[in-house]
Amino acid sequence: MSIEVQHINKTFGTFKALNDVSLNFPDGELVALLGPSGCGKTTLLRVIAGLEYADSGRILLDGIDATDKDVRQRRVGFVFQHYALFRHMTVFENIAFGLRVRPRGERPSEKEIRAKVTRLLDLVQLGWVANRFPSQLSGGQRQRIALARALAVEPRVLLLDEPFGALDAKVRKELRRWLRTLHDELHISSIFVTHDQEEALEVSDRIVLVNKGRIEQIGSPREIYDRPATSFAYSFIGAVNEFRGHVEGGYVRVGDEKLHFDGRDFKDGQQVIAFSRPHDTEIVSDDQSEDGVSARINRILGSGSVARVELVANGDAREGRKDFFEVEIPGAELQTLGLSTGQRVKLRGRRLSVFSDQNGNQTS
Amino acid sequence: MARNINKRVLPGFGLSLGFTLVYLSLIVLIPLSAVFFKTAGMTPAEFWAAVASPRVVASYKLTFGASLLAALINAVFGLLLAWGLTRYTFPGRKIVDALIDLPFALPTAVAGIALTAIYAKNGWIGGLLEPYGIQIAFGPPGVLVALTFIGLPFVVRTVQPVLEDLETEFEEAAASLGATRWQAFQRVVFPALFPALLTGFALAFARAVGEYGSVIFIAGNIPMVSEITPLIIITKLEQFDYRGATAVASVMLVISFVLLLIVNGLQAWTARRTGRTV
């Protein structure tokens, strides 16, 4: 089912949780709503579900206005971060709940309910826990049951609120791979909220990046990673080195030093932030070089094909500079450069992305 | 290694069990057993005459019947009150919350006098009901009113914290699965509250059975009609019939104990049925 969100605004007291959000979720995709804590992503999900009502704006489900419909009428499956399984019911009864509460005329027979619940339990690979209570299951199992329960009512869309947020790292990784496989099997339109960029990049077809109640960027994981549209997108997704300064000719001037870049789009004197991914950052062992920002090697990690070098800004942490840098270089290059801990070097960006910095020195 | 088997993770088991038993004996068991020892001096015929005379039997019916009914009323309305206090914010909520505890704090005689004043024929409420031929004070309905009054806080105060802890997430989950408000309450919220409600019910009931002060003012104390068992005991004491008094008291104790045991059993049964460990 397609979901259309039009000009949604929502405030809690004086806090603006959603600020004129408009979005289109195409049919059958697994979409991630990604953003830092408190950015409004969960609110957006709850507004789509009908658990929260927007102050203004419209929600269209399958092209039909559902703004005033409540959660029961919208036929959406909702999975909560803390599972919200009914503690006094067995796993079986939890999954059967949505079928049992149907009006008498539409309620399936006991036999049909049994067959359906069994099928769903098999789908989530937990057939053997049917008669247990939620308190007897592990976190990962509970979340799978919560998912089966949501699927039992044949929702038109599946909404997941930080579904793996309460799980430990290993289970989390397993479960998100499993979710991806499940989605490929069922092709039900799904939206999941996460603050974990790795999770969003790995699982979703499309990422909606949210910040401060606004949408920063929409795109496939590749697009978001390779071509961040804003400085927020750049710094939020993936590891990144950040240089702040102002434009001067073909350079970004950072303190006394400068970084070369193709500065056609910028005026001289404009405040900018330059970003460079760790694998696109070069280390120049000659610290007298004209071009580059000086730093001192703090640690060298990894001895495999790729080595990670952690550096700190040279000397005092001058204003407008992030203190830590991270560079990934091939192990072979590490040998040739002959780098060692404590050494003073210069950093250069191979592919420097520069954004104008309207907020001065404020980090976003 | 026999030594290791008896080792527990938390130290002090022996000490705490010993303390519990001694304390419970001093405060509860020894005074109560005195009742039975005193009674034991009677012959079976005397005992039977004391505890099974028609007037005493009528008082059992009234005391236990009215107490059960009052506890039931409190369970229903206490639940409603707890719901209103936890789920909604309204002006004066804190004051209402404090009012709930008043029946705890008020000397029961004061409660009895106040209730009598209001429910008597010339009282505010009594006066309103009088034209319809309904008489509350000086009859069994008065007993029920007094017992309901003193039992209310028990249900509210046991249900309230559970309701506060019950996240709205469960109701949201039920609604997203298509349940109506009523179905969500009946199938999700109520089962979660039930053990607390049962505890509140048991406490309110136990309190009502033992209540004396507030009831004697409003009951009218007509033998065979509105005389409660505690009053019978007092009457016997005043006539220096100590054995008769303890005999009736011991019957009361046994019935109360059995009823509370049943409530506890019910609680354990629901806990097992819903996967909670007792």
Chai-1 contact restraints between the chains, C-beta under 6 A:
chainA,res_idxA,chainB,res_idxB,connection_type,confidence,min_distance_angstrom,max_distance_angstrom,comment,restraint_id
A,L51,B,E172,contact,1.0,0.0,6.0,A-B,restraint_1
A,V71,B,A175,contact,1.0,0.0,6.0,A-B,restraint_2
A,V71,B,S176,contact,1.0,0.0,6.0,A-B,restraint_3
A,R72,B,A175,contact,1.0,0.0,6.0,A-B,restraint_4
A,R72,B,G178,contact,1.0,0.0,6.0,A-B,restraint_5
A,F78,B,S176,contact,1.0,0.0,6.0,A-B,restraint_6
A,F80,B,E169,contact,1.0,0.0,6.0,A-B,restraint_7
A,A84,B,E169,contact,1.0,0.0,6.0,A-B,restraint_8
A,A84,B,F170,contact,1.0,0.0,6.0,A-B,restraint_9
A,A84,B,A173,contact,1.0,0.0,6.0,A-B,restraint_10
A,F86,B,V188,contact,1.0,0.0,6.0,A-B,restraint_11
A,H88,B,P191,contact,1.0,0.0,6.0,A-B,restraint_12
A,H88,B,T274,contact,1.0,0.0,6.0,A-B,restraint_13
A,F97,B,L177,contact,1.0,0.0,6.0,A-B,restraint_14
A,G98,B,L177,contact,1.0,0.0,6.0,A-B,restraint_15
A,G98,B,G178,contact,1.0,0.0,6.0,A-B,restraint_16
A,V101,B,G178,contact,1.0,0.0,6.0,A-B,restraint_17
A,V101,B,A179,contact,1.0,0.0,6.0,A-B,restraint_18
A,V101,B,Q183,contact,1.0,0.0,6.0,A-B,restraint_19
A,F133,B,G275,contact,1.0,0.0,6.0,A-B,restraint_20
A,S135,B,G275,contact,1.0,0.0,6.0,A-B,restraint_21
A,V153,B,L177,contact,1.0,0.0,6.0,A-B,restraint_22
A,V153,B,G178,contact,1.0,0.0,6.0,A-B,restraint_23
